[in-house]
């Protein structure tokens, strides 16, 4: 009965988003079995055992609150700690960009490739809150890349992605990426996403750690 009611709530929320023309959002009651919620280009997987009791969780896309950000994802109830980290993935349109993500304190968080075929990146979410996505655009390619190639920070490389490949549901665990619907191990943290060197001592107020270097917040 709980599963049926969850589906009803989810369907209703999707219908409201479609009719109202507002930002995509999804509301679902999640129990100890976990669940995967999708809102627009964002997907949140709550793993089994992450919540001790049935909890109504909302995922919505909203306008960024900082400059130079392209997307904001809000997950409620804000501040709820998870026994097992959730996994939030976001699809981006720009293949010639370095993807960064910022939490509710505007600190950089670790970013991993989730799905190269579809330009999807992810981060772990031990506590529900907000994530904003920043794209640091790479150098353009002059002359333009030939057919079958793509520009990667000024260098033309073979375009090997397959947009027709299957996606993964749920979002793959940290340390894995989706390859045509199958989660496989990978060793690449997305550069600049907070997965590099840590800052010791910790950065002062107004600064953020970017691969071991304290830099002013851009937002």
Secondary structure by P-SEA (a helix, b strand, c coil): caaaaaaaaaaaaaaaaaaacccccccccccccccccccccbbbbbcccccccccccccccccccccccccccccccccccccbbbbbbbbbccccbbbbbbcccccccbbbbcccccbbbbbbbccbbbbbbbbbccccccccccccccccccccccccccccbbbbcccccccccccccbbbbbccccccccccccccccccccccccccccccccc
